[in-house]
Every structure is written in structure tokens, then in C-alpha cells.
Amino acid sequence: MCGILGVVATTPVNQLLYDGLMVLQHRGQDAAGIATVEGNTFHLHKGPGLVRDVFRTRNMRALPGNMGIGHVRYPTAGSAFAFAEAQPFYVNSPFGIVLGHNGKLTNADQLKQEMFRLDRRHINTNSDSEVLLNVFAHELQAAAHGYELDVQSIFQAVAGVHRRCRGAYAVVALIAGYGLLAFRDPFGIRPLIYGANETEEGTEYLVASESVALDTLGFQVIRDVEPGEAIFIDLDHNLHTCQCAQSPTYSPCIFEYVYLARPDSVIDGVSVYESRLRMGEFLAEKVRSVIPPQNIDVVIPIPDSSRPAAMQLAQELGVPYREGFVKNRYVGRTFIMPGQAMRRKSVRQKLNTCAQEFKGKRVLLVDDSIVRGTTSREIVEMARAAGAVKVYFTSAAPPVRFPNVYGIDMPTRDELIATGRTADGIAREIGADALIYQNLDALKRSVQSLNPQLTVFEASCFDGCYITGDVDEYYLQAIEKQRNGKPGKSNDDDGDDQTSQQLVLDLPVHLGQE
């Protein structure tokens, strides 16, 4: 996952983009970037690290313009961090374009070969986002009327992207001299929403991965971008929309509701917070069928995203809810750390117990999900060390048994603790007295009950059904072989963390062909 923003305003957008990226920081802590456009000139600054570390006052001053995009990066499976892969990406032909992408293309390797052999375009990094940018640039060149662009040509180019690209992608892009473009893949796997702000000078627009960015920046939500849809805001602040896919299907990633999104966001008409409360309700039914509530003394969440489910579960069971873990908020999220050794080290740095909530008690721990199991094992050990006499473990999500190929770092089946194990076997692995998982049907109902129009979900990490239809056993084996054979450089390696990039690109509107 990554976080993306696009803003068209009546005043300079650099501060808006910075503030928006801070709100979306949970979607990516690896790198950050902002691109603005002033006339026909792009200004771009990006670098590794958190938003607050990448941008200084001098960088912000060098990002003028009333239109811009921003990106926070999360490294996906098999993607070792390199500075060159920080976004947005830029290409200068046939029109100046900067682009930010959230998701992952499943046919990126094939497209990269096509770029070289057929489209005569050079891809300089291993990032699928650069591939997507060049596919769009090529389709834009094919759709343009000579050296002129109109809105219909831009939407035609997006339709070309939909025909060629497979996987998950939510995109924001600037086209020099024309405006801001945003579009979503035909399955709507990754979220994208837009809103408006009325000012005396005119209407301003903001496109973002999550509604929380619109809320905090003072924009009123209009609606989610539909699967396959593109929106374009021109230099006169006119909003154009078009369905660019032939057979779009609403299939949002259900893991967004489980873990990825902020609880105060609304995604595809569903409150993330309310969906997690519903998860707790359904999970309580499952727990009651396995462990009598009178055998549980206290329900304790594993901070932070499991709190709503844990509170609702405790209420349904009639068991006291307590905060038993204190979180150090200055340690990165363990889920996105690359190495198991680093993950084990970070758990104790990140969480500490309130011993009085564990001593002599039968404790029910609630987590949002269990992926590799390393963190779960450490937490169970911490609970026992604090004096718990029984430690039951529950997951608000079903067992994660399959890799996610759409932009979440669940790369290989060998690294997933649920692969080839029953719940009892996993309980033994993590040291719990019992382990209760949410049922997949119940998880889907938790979300669908809040928006009945959502009938299909991308839930491949739970059921192995890949919604785009192009992922099979051969594909999974190939990515596992690539990851195991080429570990690459992890994003906790040393490196030139002080390096950043400032580009000022003076581009004519019509650059012609390569």
C-alpha cells in the first residue's frame, strides 16, 4: 500500500500536500515525495524517510504552484528500497507527466518488455509504478491529436491503460499545461476518493487514498472514484469524469478495513471504524462457541487497529475491557519491517505491558490479523511474563494463507504462519492456550452490512482467489523464487538517508514525440 494525494487549488498547494501526506503517513513510511506545477514547469522533491524528515523549509519554498500531487511509499513484496524508486515519477515525452501510484501491477514484467521492444521506452528502475507511467505516456501519445490534447484523448489513454495493465492501481498524475488526472483500476482494489472546497476565488479539488485527508484539510467529500473511472480537473478548475473500463467490478481490498486504513476514514461508503466494530460482534459469536465467557477475565487489544473490534467483542461477551499494552509511538510499524530479526527486536521496543492487567488473570488478546506470527508469539510471551495464567488469542481476520500480490507485503506462503497449519497448530506455534479466527463470511458481512452494494471483495490473502484472474500457481511460485533467490537490500539497511532530490523541469506544453 501507499498513500497518494492530488490537489487543484486557488493558492499554493505545497502546505496542503505536506499536511495531507502527514495524515496518510500510516500508508507508507519508506519514502515521500511532492510534485507541483507552475505554468509549464514541474517542481519535484522526494527522498527516503518520513514526511517530516524529507521536507524542510527550503524544500517547501521550492515547490510553488497551485496544483500538485504527493506520495508516501510503502515497499511491496520483493521491492528493495532504492532512492530512485521514491515517487512521484516523471517522464517528459510526449507530454510532461508526473505520476504517483498506489497498488501493484501483476503483469509489470511483461509490460516492461513491451515498453522496450514495442513502445521504445526505457524503464530505469524496478518499480512497477514507472512501468505504469510509461504505459500511460505511450497511450497518451497514441490518443493525442498530433501535439494537442483534449479531455477525451486523456480518457482514451486511461482506457488504454486499463486494457494493458493488470493488478491494483489508484493513480494521481499531473500533465504539464493541462491539469490533474486521477483514475482507479477496473476492480477498485485500492481506494480513491475526491472532494471539493468552495472559495471566493473558485472551487478547489482534492483526490486522496482515504477520506481522512479530505476531512483534515477542510474539503467536503463528493464521492469515491468508481472502479475503472477517471476524473480530470483542467486548468480552469472544470471537473470531468468518465468511465474508462469496459466491465468494471466493485471489488475493494477487504484488508483495508481490517488493518490498512485509519479508523476515521470512510472507504467505498463504509466507515472503517464501524466495520471494525462489526468485526468484534461477529468475532464474539465465534469466541462464545469455543470458550465460555465466564472462563475469560479480561479482553485486551493489541494496539492500535484492533481496539474497536476488541471493545465490541468485550461488550458482546460481557467481559471487562482493559488496556494491557502501552505503545511506543516512535517505533515503526512492525508489519512493514523487512527482516524477522528486526521484527523480533522491535516488538519489545514498541509494546510494554501493564502488569496489573495480566497478573493472575485469564486473558483474551485481540489482534486485527496474524500474518507471520512473530509478533503474536512475542506478545503471548509478554502476557505470560506479566503473570497471565491463561492466554487466549483471537484474530479479527481469518487465517492469512496466501500471498497478496496487489501491494501488501505478504510475499510468500512459507513466511505465513497459517500456511499448512490448523488453528490448534498455530496456537502451539505462538504459545497461546487457544486461538480463534474470524470466519471469512463473517468478515465480509462486517463490511457489506454497512454498504450492501459491495457484494465482491478482494480477499485473496484469505481465500487464494485473485480477483484480476491472471494470478495462478506458476505466478506465485515465480514471485516466491524471486524473493528467496534475490533478497535484495532491506529498507533498514544503512544508506545515504540524507540524500534527497530536487528537480526543476522547465517543460514546454507540447514536447512532441521521442
Stockholm file with secondary structure:
# STOCKHOLM 1.0

chainA/1-514         MCGILGVVATTPVNQLLYDGLMVLQHRGQDAAGIATVEGNTFHLHKGPGLVRDVFRTRNMRALPGNMGIGHVRYPTAGSAFAFAEAQPFYVNSPFGIVLGHNGKLTNADQLKQEMFRLDRRHINTNSDSEVLLNVFAHELQAAAHGYELDVQSIFQAVAGVHRRCRGAYAVVALIAGYGLLAFRDPFGIRPLIYGANETEEGTEYLVASESVALDTLGFQVIRDVEPGEAIFIDLDHNLHTCQCAQSPTYSPCIFEYVYLARPDSVIDGVSVYESRLRMGEFLAEKVRSVIPPQNIDVVIPIPDSSRPAAMQLAQELGVPYREGFVKNRYVGRTFIMPGQAMRRKSVRQKLNTCAQEFKGKRVLLVDDSIVRGTTSREIVEMARAAGAVKVYFTSAAPPVRFPNVYGIDMPTRDELIATGRTADGIAREIGADALIYQNLDALKRSVQSLNPQLTVFEASCFDGCYITGDVDEYYLQAIEKQRNGKPGKSNDDDGDDQTSQQLVLDLPVHLGQE
#=GR chainA/1-514 SS CCEEEEEECSSCCHHHHHHHHHHTGGGCCSEEEEEEEETTEEEEEEEESCHHHHCCHHHHHTCCSSEEEEEEECCCTTCCCCGGGCSCEEECSSSCEEEEEEEEETTHHHHHHHHHHTSCCCCCSSCHHHHHHHHHHHHHHHHSBTTBCCHHHHHHHHHHHHHHCCEEEEEEEEETTTEEEEEECTTCCSCCEEEEEEETTEEEEEEESSHHHHHHHTCEEEEECCTTEEEEEETTCCEEEEECCSSCCCCCBTHIIIIISCTTCEETTEEHHHHHHHHHHHHHHHHHHHSCGGGCCEEEECTTTTHHHHHHHHHHHTCCBCCCEEECTTSCCGGGCCCHHHHHHHHHHHEEECGGGTTTCEEEEEESCCSSSHHHHHHHHHHHHTTCSEEEEEESSCCCCSCBCSSSSBCCGGGCTTTTCCHHHHHHHHTCSEEEECCHHHHHHHHHTTCTTCCCCBCHHHHCCCTTSCCCHHHHHHHHHHHHHCCCCCTTSCCCTTCCEEEEEECCSCCCCC
#=GC SS_cons         CCEEEEEECSSCCHHHHHHHHHHTGGGCCSEEEEEEEETTEEEEEEEESCHHHHCCHHHHHTCCSSEEEEEEECCCTTCCCCGGGCSCEEECSSSCEEEEEEEEETTHHHHHHHHHHTSCCCCCSSCHHHHHHHHHHHHHHHHSBTTBCCHHHHHHHHHHHHHHCCEEEEEEEEETTTEEEEEECTTCCSCCEEEEEEETTEEEEEEESSHHHHHHHTCEEEEECCTTEEEEEETTCCEEEEECCSSCCCCCBTHIIIIISCTTCEETTEEHHHHHHHHHHHHHHHHHHHSCGGGCCEEEECTTTTHHHHHHHHHHHTCCBCCCEEECTTSCCGGGCCCHHHHHHHHHHHEEECGGGTTTCEEEEEESCCSSSHHHHHHHHHHHHTTCSEEEEEESSCCCCSCBCSSSSBCCGGGCTTTTCCHHHHHHHHTCSEEEECCHHHHHHHHHTTCTTCCCCBCHHHHCCCTTSCCCHHHHHHHHHHHHHCCCCCTTSCCCTTCCEEEEEECCSCCCCC
//
